[in-house]
């Protein structure tokens, strides 16, 4: 059975509209961009870039024992646990070198 489509409309700035005019299949381009953005949205803020006051309280509690580090392989910033290794569960291996 073919997928059912719904029409969604939204406002964009003039510059965005002008840039879209050169895209051959705007609908497919927008669908692909939305799928990509939704697939990589922050799991806490859901892509809004803003935490609610209650989320901030949870974040502050979490961040007392966690921090940021740069991956030595890909140089992306990621979260790390700062608790002593004997008191924490085994973490996930680095995804950059096949889990090593």
C-alpha positions in Angstrom: 0.0 0.0 0.0 1.5 3.4 -0.9 2.3 5.8 1.8 -0.2 8.5 2.5 1.0 12.1 2.3 -0.2 15.1 4.2 0.4 18.7 3.2 2.4 20.8 5.6 3.0 24.5 5.1 5.4 26.8 6.9 6.8 30.3 6.6 10.4 30.9 5.5 12.6 34.0 5.1 13.0 35.5 1.7 16.5 34.2 1.4 15.5 30.7 2.1 12.7 30.9 -0.5 15.1 32.2 -3.1 17.6 29.4 -2.4 14.8 26.8 -2.7 13.8 28.2 -6.1 16.9 26.6 -7.6 16.2 23.1 -6.2 14.6 20.8 -8.8 12.4 18.8 -6.5 11.7 21.1 -3.5 9.3 18.7 -1.8 11.7 15.8 -1.8 14.6 18.1 -0.7 12.5 19.4 2.2 11.4 15.9 3.2 15.0 14.6 3.2 16.2 17.6 5.2 13.5 17.1 7.8 14.2 13.3 8.1 17.9 14.1 8.5 17.3 16.8 11.1 14.8 14.7 13.1 17.1 11.8 13.1 19.9 13.8 14.7 17.9 15.9 17.1 19.0 16.2 20.7 17.2 13.5 22.7 16.7 15.9 25.6 15.5 19.1 24.0 14.1 17.4 20.9 16.0 19.8 18.6 14.7 23.0 20.1 18.0 24.0 21.5 16.3 25.0 24.8 15.8 23.1 28.0 12.8 23.6 30.2 13.6 24.7 33.8 13.0 21.2 35.0 15.2 19.7 32.3 17.9 22.2 33.4 17.7 20.9 37.0 18.1 17.3 35.7 21.0 18.5 33.5 22.7 20.2 36.5 22.4 17.0 38.5 23.7 14.9 35.7 26.6 17.2 34.9 28.0 17.0 38.5 29.4 13.6 37.6 29.8 14.0 33.8 31.6 16.3 31.4 32.6 16.9 27.8 35.7 15.5 26.1 37.0 15.5 22.5 37.3 12.2 20.8 41.0 11.5 19.9 39.9 9.9 16.7 37.2 12.1 15.1 37.6 15.2 17.3 33.9 15.4 18.0 32.9 16.5 21.5 30.9 13.9 23.5 29.8 13.3 27.1 32.0 11.4 29.5 31.5 10.1 33.0 33.8 11.7 35.5 33.1 9.3 38.4 36.0 7.0 39.4 36.0 3.9 37.2 35.4 1.5 40.2 32.0 3.2 40.9 30.6 3.3 37.4 29.3 0.8 35.0 31.3 0.0 32.0 30.8 2.6 29.4 30.4 2.2 25.7 33.5 1.8 23.6 34.5 4.6 21.2 32.6 4.2 17.9 35.5 5.7 16.0 37.8 2.7 15.9 35.2 -0.1 15.6 34.5 -0.1 19.3 38.1 -0.1 20.5 
